[in-house]
Amino acid sequence: MPFSLEEYQHRLHKTKAKMEQLGIDVLLITDPANMNYLSGYDGWSFYVDQMLIVIVDEAEPIWIGRKMDANAAVATTWLQPEHVLYYPEDHIHSTERHPMDYIASVLKRLRQAERRIGIEMAAYYFSALSYVKLQSNLPNAKFVDASLLVNWVRIVKSEPEIEYIRRAAQIAGLGMDAAAATIQEGIRECDAAAAIFKSLVTGTDSYGGDYPSIVPLLPAGKNTSTPHLTWTDRRYSGNEIVIIELAGCHRRYHAPMARTISIGKPAEEVMNVSNILVEGLNAALESVKPGAVLEEVEFAWNQVISKHGIVKESRLGYPVGIGYPPDWGEHTASIRKGDRTVLQPNMTFHMIPGLWFDDYGIEISETFRVTENGCEVLTDFHRGLIVKDQIDLAM
């Protein structure tokens, strides 16, 4: 397992304390990141229904999933084999029966069918049909939304978690090295993506990389005006800019990073805006310290860009850590106006001050950790517009 048994039990203790605070007796966890956080479970099985059940007055959670994935739970979690259960194979993609029918039968057998049950209603892999099935099978239960309960427990990282994020940050730098070396006039976008993937998965000689929760995002030319495009098989042209947003991933822990490359000499406006962006990013990072609230960090950024007449409506960043597709964010706090979340040591964030206009966009981002007196930037790459003709000097 990637962590000690004591650490998993500490996480479980914090989760149960939050459950008691909210009056939740049973917590049904379907977010694979939260399942991993509490049990260690790690498998590409989240495309079918699976669940970790935490009962507030029971010492050990219960994992329930597909039969062929049960051995993965035995192999990757700290749970005793008798706490790994599986539903029959005929429950998969059936119109007559559903995995939640089996899960409800387990809760009945454990005499949990009439308790206050928290469910992750906002989780990507918890469907409306799953909710309906649970309701129909457990009519005497009181269901409450517990979508972000474990996510908030996760927001302050342990020292071993920080080490994995540091490793992920180093892998992110390797991925960006590959992007900067590959992207040039005449090269296909898909070949740049392949070079990036190779670096992200290969990792270092000491530790390899996992698959990131989001594929590399590679908008180019006018498409940089929108951030979430991937790649095609078109060839890069001269005198265009390319955004690269990627993440190193190690033991499911992520360190995202974004940079912008100019193939050839950039337009004066692009260079000016990139300098403003870096100035604002630096100001925001300098404002990070324990006891500050997140909107103060956004304010430091906004003070810089507003004096240049630039407005950014989207948030400036979000917490990162464990992640599974389709996202590496933790879905809790946001670096934006109005968020009064207080910064604490060992919180980790992706600060991404992207600016997108009608004809182009620029992204330069960092993953950072809140320290005892400021912040530690974990990602490490030239912070500025990367001009391809000057790549050796820029790096």
C-alpha positions as CSV (number, residue, x, y, z in Angstrom):
1,M,0.0,0.0,0.0
2,P,1.2,3.5,-0.6
3,F,0.6,4.5,3.0
4,S,0.8,3.0,6.4
5,L,-2.2,1.3,8.1
6,E,-2.0,4.0,10.8
7,E,-2.4,6.8,8.2
8,Y,-5.5,5.1,6.7
9,Q,-7.0,4.6,10.1
10,H,-6.3,8.3,10.9
11,R,-8.1,9.3,7.7
12,L,-11.1,7.1,8.6
13,H,-11.2,8.6,12.1
14,K,-11.4,12.1,10.7
15,T,-14.1,11.0,8.3
16,K,-16.2,9.5,11.1
17,A,-15.8,12.6,13.2
18,K,-17.2,14.6,10.3
19,M,-20.0,12.1,9.9
20,E,-20.9,12.4,13.6
21,Q,-20.9,16.2,13.3
22,L,-23.4,16.0,10.5
23,G,-25.5,13.3,12.0
24,I,-24.6,10.7,9.4
25,D,-24.6,7.0,10.5
26,V,-23.6,5.4,7.2
27,L,-21.6,6.9,4.4
28,L,-21.8,5.4,0.9
29,I,-18.7,6.5,-1.1
30,T,-18.7,6.2,-4.9
31,D,-16.1,8.8,-5.8
32,P,-13.0,6.7,-6.7
33,A,-10.6,9.3,-5.3
34,N,-12.4,9.1,-1.9
35,M,-12.4,5.3,-2.0
36,N,-8.7,5.4,-2.6
37,Y,-8.1,7.9,0.2
38,L,-9.8,5.8,2.8
39,S,-9.0,2.3,1.7
40,G,-6.2,2.4,-0.9
41,Y,-8.4,0.9,-3.6
42,D,-6.9,1.5,-7.0
43,G,-8.3,-0.1,-10.2
44,W,-9.8,1.0,-13.5
45,S,-13.2,-0.3,-12.5
46,F,-15.1,2.9,-11.8
47,Y,-17.0,2.5,-15.1
48,V,-19.2,0.1,-13.2
49,D,-21.0,0.6,-9.9
50,Q,-18.7,0.2,-6.9
51,M,-18.8,1.5,-3.4
52,L,-17.0,1.9,-0.1
53,I,-19.4,1.7,2.9
54,V,-18.3,3.5,6.1
55,I,-20.4,2.8,9.2
56,V,-19.8,5.2,12.0
57,D,-19.8,2.6,14.7
58,E,-17.9,-0.1,12.8
59,A,-14.2,-0.3,12.8
60,E,-13.6,-1.2,9.2
61,P,-15.2,-0.1,5.9
62,I,-16.7,-2.5,3.4
63,W,-15.9,-2.5,-0.3
64,I,-18.5,-3.7,-2.8
65,G,-18.0,-4.0,-6.5
66,R,-17.9,-6.3,-9.4
67,K,-16.8,-9.9,-8.8
68,M,-13.9,-9.7,-11.2
69,D,-12.6,-6.6,-9.3
70,A,-12.8,-8.1,-5.8
71,N,-9.3,-9.4,-6.0
72,A,-8.1,-5.9,-6.9
73,A,-9.7,-4.7,-3.6
74,V,-7.9,-7.5,-1.7
75,A,-4.6,-6.6,-3.4
76,T,-4.7,-2.8,-3.0
77,T,-6.6,-2.1,0.2
78,W,-5.9,-2.6,3.9
79,L,-9.4,-4.2,4.4
80,Q,-9.7,-7.7,5.6
81,P,-11.0,-10.2,2.9
82,E,-14.3,-10.6,4.7
83,H,-14.9,-6.9,4.1
84,V,-14.5,-7.2,0.4
85,L,-17.9,-8.2,-1.2
86,Y,-19.1,-8.4,-4.7
87,Y,-22.4,-8.4,-6.5
88,P,-23.4,-11.1,-9.1
89,E,-22.2,-10.7,-12.6
90,D,-25.8,-10.6,-13.9
91,H,-26.2,-7.2,-12.2
92,I,-23.9,-5.6,-14.8
93,H,-25.8,-3.5,-17.4
94,S,-29.0,-5.3,-16.7
95,T,-32.5,-3.9,-17.1
96,E,-33.9,-6.4,-14.5
97,R,-31.4,-6.0,-11.6
98,H,-28.9,-3.4,-10.5
99,P,-25.8,-3.3,-8.3
100,M,-27.6,-1.1,-5.8
101,D,-30.1,-3.9,-5.3
102,Y,-27.3,-6.0,-3.9
103,I,-25.8,-3.1,-1.9
104,A,-29.2,-2.4,-0.4
105,S,-29.5,-6.1,0.6
106,V,-26.1,-5.9,2.4
107,L,-27.2,-2.8,4.3
108,K,-30.4,-4.6,5.4
109,R,-28.3,-7.6,6.5
110,L,-26.1,-5.3,8.5
111,R,-29.2,-3.6,10.1
112,Q,-28.3,-0.3,8.5
113,A,-31.5,0.1,6.4
114,E,-33.2,2.5,8.7
115,R,-30.4,4.8,9.6
116,R,-29.3,8.2,8.3
117,I,-27.3,7.5,5.2
118,G,-25.0,9.9,3.4
119,I,-24.5,9.6,-0.3
120,E,-22.2,11.4,-2.8
121,M,-24.9,12.8,-4.9
122,A,-22.5,15.0,-7.0
123,A,-20.0,12.2,-7.6
124,Y,-19.3,11.5,-11.3
125,Y,-19.9,7.8,-11.0
126,F,-23.1,7.9,-8.9
127,S,-26.1,7.9,-11.3
128,A,-29.6,9.0,-10.9
129,L,-30.7,5.4,-11.4
130,S,-28.4,4.3,-8.5
131,Y,-30.1,6.8,-6.2
132,V,-33.6,5.7,-7.3
133,K,-32.7,2.0,-6.7
134,L,-31.3,2.8,-3.2
135,Q,-34.5,4.7,-2.3
136,S,-36.8,2.0,-3.5
137,N,-34.9,-0.8,-1.7
138,L,-34.4,1.2,1.5
139,P,-37.7,3.1,2.0
140,N,-37.1,3.6,5.7
141,A,-33.6,5.1,5.4
142,K,-33.1,8.9,5.6
143,F,-30.8,9.9,2.7
144,V,-28.7,13.0,2.9
145,D,-26.3,14.6,0.5
146,A,-22.7,14.0,1.6
147,S,-21.0,14.8,-1.7
148,L,-18.0,16.6,-0.4
149,L,-17.6,15.2,3.1
150,V,-14.5,13.2,2.4
151,N,-13.2,15.8,-0.1
152,W,-12.9,18.3,2.7
153,V,-11.2,15.8,5.0
154,R,-8.6,15.4,2.2
155,I,-7.8,19.1,1.8
156,V,-4.9,19.1,4.3
157,K,-2.2,16.6,3.2
158,S,0.1,14.4,5.3
159,E,3.8,14.5,4.8
160,P,3.8,11.2,2.7
161,E,1.1,12.7,0.5
162,I,3.2,15.8,0.0
163,E,6.1,13.7,-1.1
164,Y,4.0,12.0,-3.7
165,I,2.9,15.4,-5.0
166,R,6.5,16.5,-5.2
167,R,7.3,13.5,-7.3
168,A,4.3,14.2,-9.5
169,A,5.6,17.8,-9.9
170,Q,8.9,16.5,-11.1
171,I,7.2,14.3,-13.6
172,A,5.1,17.2,-14.8
173,G,8.4,19.1,-15.6
174,L,9.5,16.1,-17.7
175,G,6.2,16.2,-19.6
176,M,6.7,20.0,-20.2
177,D,10.2,19.3,-21.3
178,A,8.9,16.9,-23.9
179,A,6.3,19.4,-25.1
180,A,8.8,22.2,-25.5
181,A,11.2,19.9,-27.3
182,T,8.6,18.5,-29.7
183,I,6.2,21.3,-30.6
184,Q,7.5,23.1,-33.7
185,E,6.4,24.0,-37.2
186,G,5.5,20.9,-39.2
187,I,5.0,18.5,-36.3
188,R,1.6,17.0,-35.8
189,E,-0.3,17.8,-32.7
190,C,-0.9,14.1,-32.0
191,D,2.9,13.4,-32.1
192,A,3.4,16.2,-29.5
193,A,0.7,14.5,-27.3
194,A,2.5,11.1,-27.7
195,A,5.8,12.6,-26.6
196,I,4.2,14.2,-23.6
197,F,2.4,11.0,-22.6
198,K,5.6,9.0,-22.8
199,S,7.4,11.3,-20.4
200,L,4.5,11.4,-18.0
201,V,4.2,7.6,-17.8
202,T,7.9,6.9,-17.8
203,G,8.7,9.3,-15.0
204,T,12.1,9.3,-13.5
205,D,14.7,6.5,-13.0
206,S,13.5,6.4,-9.3
207,Y,9.8,6.4,-9.8
208,G,7.3,6.1,-12.7
209,G,4.2,8.0,-13.5
210,D,0.6,7.0,-13.4
211,Y,-2.1,8.0,-16.0
212,P,-3.2,11.5,-15.2
213,S,-6.9,12.2,-14.6
214,I,-7.0,14.6,-17.5
215,V,-5.2,14.1,-20.8
216,P,-2.8,16.8,-22.0
217,L,-4.8,19.8,-23.2
218,L,-3.2,21.3,-26.3
219,P,-5.2,24.1,-28.0
220,A,-3.2,25.9,-30.7
221,G,-3.5,29.1,-32.7
222,K,-6.9,30.7,-32.4
223,N,-8.1,27.7,-30.5
224,T,-6.0,28.9,-27.5
225,S,-9.0,31.2,-26.9
226,T,-10.6,28.2,-25.2
227,P,-8.8,26.0,-22.6
228,H,-10.2,22.5,-22.9
229,L,-9.3,21.2,-26.3
230,T,-7.0,18.3,-26.8
231,W,-5.2,17.6,-30.1
232,T,-5.8,16.6,-33.7
233,D,-3.5,15.3,-36.5
234,R,-3.0,18.8,-38.0
235,R,0.6,20.1,-38.2
236,Y,1.7,23.1,-36.3
237,S,2.3,26.2,-38.4
238,G,4.9,28.9,-37.8
239,N,4.0,32.0,-35.8
240,E,1.3,30.5,-33.7
241,I,1.0,29.9,-30.0
242,V,0.2,26.6,-28.2
243,I,-1.1,26.0,-24.7
244,I,0.0,23.0,-22.8
245,E,-1.8,22.0,-19.7
246,L,-0.8,18.7,-18.2
247,A,-0.2,17.0,-14.8
248,G,2.4,14.6,-13.5
249,C,0.8,11.8,-11.5
250,H,2.3,9.5,-9.0
251,R,0.4,7.0,-6.8
252,R,-2.7,8.9,-8.1
253,Y,-1.5,12.2,-6.7
254,H,-1.4,15.0,-9.2
255,A,0.7,18.1,-9.8
256,P,-0.7,20.1,-12.7
257,M,1.2,22.7,-14.7
258,A,0.4,24.9,-17.8
259,R,2.7,26.8,-20.1
260,T,2.3,28.6,-23.4
261,I,4.7,28.1,-26.3
262,S,5.2,30.6,-29.2
263,I,6.4,29.0,-32.4
264,G,8.5,31.8,-33.8
265,K,8.4,35.4,-32.6
266,P,5.2,36.2,-30.7
267,A,2.9,39.1,-31.4
268,E,3.7,42.1,-29.1
269,E,0.3,41.8,-27.5
270,V,0.9,38.2,-26.6
271,M,4.2,39.0,-25.1
272,N,2.8,41.9,-23.1
273,V,-0.1,39.8,-21.7
274,S,2.1,36.9,-20.8
275,N,4.3,39.3,-18.8
276,I,1.2,40.7,-17.0
277,L,0.1,37.2,-16.3
278,V,3.4,36.2,-14.7
279,E,3.4,39.4,-12.7
280,G,0.0,38.6,-11.3
281,L,0.9,35.0,-10.7
282,N,3.9,36.0,-8.7
283,A,1.9,38.5,-6.6
284,A,-0.7,35.8,-5.9
285,L,1.9,33.3,-4.8
286,E,3.6,35.9,-2.6
287,S,0.2,36.4,-0.8
288,V,-0.1,32.8,0.2
289,K,0.4,32.1,3.9
290,P,-1.3,30.3,6.7
291,G,-4.3,32.2,8.1
292,A,-5.0,34.0,4.8
293,V,-8.2,33.4,3.1
294,L,-8.4,32.4,-0.5
295,E,-10.2,35.5,-1.7
296,E,-7.1,37.5,-0.5
297,V,-5.0,35.5,-2.9
298,E,-7.3,36.2,-5.8
299,F,-7.3,39.9,-4.7
300,A,-3.5,40.0,-5.1
301,W,-3.8,38.7,-8.6
302,N,-6.7,40.9,-9.5
303,Q,-4.9,44.0,-8.4
304,V,-2.2,43.4,-11.0
305,I,-4.4,42.6,-14.0
306,S,-7.0,45.3,-13.3
307,K,-4.5,48.1,-13.5
308,H,-3.9,46.8,-17.1
309,G,-7.6,46.8,-17.9
310,I,-7.8,42.9,-17.9
311,V,-10.8,41.1,-16.3
312,K,-10.8,37.4,-15.4
313,E,-14.2,36.0,-14.4
314,S,-13.1,32.4,-13.9
315,R,-11.5,31.2,-10.6
316,L,-7.8,31.4,-10.1
317,G,-7.2,27.9,-8.8
318,Y,-8.4,24.9,-6.8
319,P,-7.0,22.1,-4.5
320,V,-5.4,19.1,-6.0
321,G,-4.3,15.7,-4.7
322,I,-5.7,12.2,-5.5
323,G,-7.6,12.1,-8.7
324,Y,-9.3,9.8,-11.2
325,P,-10.8,10.6,-14.6
326,P,-12.3,13.0,-15.5
327,D,-10.7,15.4,-13.0
328,W,-7.7,16.0,-10.8
329,G,-9.4,18.8,-8.7
330,E,-10.8,18.2,-5.3
331,H,-14.1,20.1,-5.8
332,T,-13.9,22.0,-2.5
333,A,-12.4,25.4,-2.1
334,S,-11.6,27.8,-5.0
335,I,-9.2,30.7,-5.3
336,R,-11.8,33.4,-6.1
337,K,-13.6,36.3,-4.7
338,G,-15.9,35.4,-1.9
339,D,-14.2,32.2,-0.9
340,R,-13.3,32.5,2.8
341,T,-11.5,29.2,3.2
342,V,-8.6,29.7,5.6
343,L,-5.2,28.5,4.3
344,Q,-3.5,25.9,6.4
345,P,0.0,24.3,6.1
346,N,0.0,21.3,3.7
347,M,-2.9,22.4,1.6
348,T,-2.0,22.0,-2.0
349,F,-3.4,24.0,-4.9
350,H,-3.2,24.4,-8.7
351,M,-3.0,28.1,-9.4
352,I,-3.9,28.6,-13.0
353,P,-4.3,32.3,-14.0
354,G,-5.3,31.6,-17.6
355,L,-6.4,34.5,-19.8
356,W,-8.6,33.8,-22.8
357,F,-9.6,36.4,-25.4
358,D,-11.4,36.2,-28.7
359,D,-8.4,35.3,-30.8
360,Y,-5.9,33.8,-28.4
361,G,-5.3,32.7,-24.8
362,I,-2.3,32.3,-22.5
363,E,-1.9,29.9,-19.6
364,I,1.0,29.8,-17.1
365,S,0.3,27.9,-13.9
366,E,1.9,26.3,-10.8
367,T,1.1,23.7,-8.2
368,F,2.0,24.9,-4.7
369,R,1.9,23.8,-1.1
370,V,1.0,26.1,1.8
371,T,4.0,26.1,4.2
372,E,4.3,27.3,7.8
373,N,5.0,30.8,6.7
374,G,4.3,31.1,3.0
375,C,4.2,28.7,0.1
376,E,6.4,26.2,-1.7
377,V,6.0,26.1,-5.5
378,L,6.2,22.4,-6.3
379,T,6.3,22.5,-10.1
380,D,9.6,23.7,-11.7
381,F,9.8,25.1,-15.2
382,H,10.6,28.4,-16.8
383,R,7.8,30.8,-15.7
384,G,7.0,32.8,-18.8
385,L,6.1,32.6,-22.4
386,I,8.3,30.0,-24.1
387,V,9.6,31.3,-27.4
388,K,10.5,28.3,-29.5
389,D,13.3,30.0,-31.4
390,Q,14.9,30.8,-28.0
391,I,14.0,27.5,-26.2
392,D,17.5,26.8,-24.9
393,L,17.8,30.3,-23.4
394,A,14.2,30.2,-22.0
395,M,14.8,27.0,-20.1
